[in-house]
Structure formats: structure tokens, C-alpha cells
């Protein structure tokens, strides 16, 4: 849910190691592009940091995944 606009959507993530859902606009948060999620690749590396410390949590796609 976008708290500013009260818009709601469902992220439909697929099973398996490849994030194929990113290539289907109907399965991503509304108004996002595949390239908006490139920064999340950093989460594949081992770390003890929080998600918000590893990736930039600004912008439409990240508000769905980051806890501020």
C-alpha cells in the first residue's frame, strides 16, 4: 500500500531463484520498471547489515520492501 495515496497492489513473486516476476508489469508494484529493482541485487551478498543499510530505500519500488 502506498501510504500517501492509499493505492494498493499485490506483488506476485514467483517460486525459484530467478526473479522472473520483475519482467511482468502486472506482477510488480504499479508504476515501477524492471530497472527500478537493480539495486536489490546487493542483497545477494552476505552481510549483517539491515536491508535499509545495504540498498537505497527511496523511490516507489523500495517503499514496498524497506522498513523505515
TAUR-V443926 format. One record per run of one state. SS is the DSSP state (H for helix, E for strand, - for the rest). FROM is the first residue (numbers start at 1). LEN is the number of residues. If there is no record, write none. Layout:
BEGIN
ss:SS from:FROM len:LEN
ss:SS from:FROM len:LEN
END
This chain:
BEGIN
ss:- from:1 len:19
ss:H from:20 len:4
ss:- from:24 len:10
ss:H from:34 len:11
ss:- from:45 len:6
ss:H from:51 len:4
ss:- from:55 len:7
ss:H from:62 len:3
ss:- from:65 len:4
END
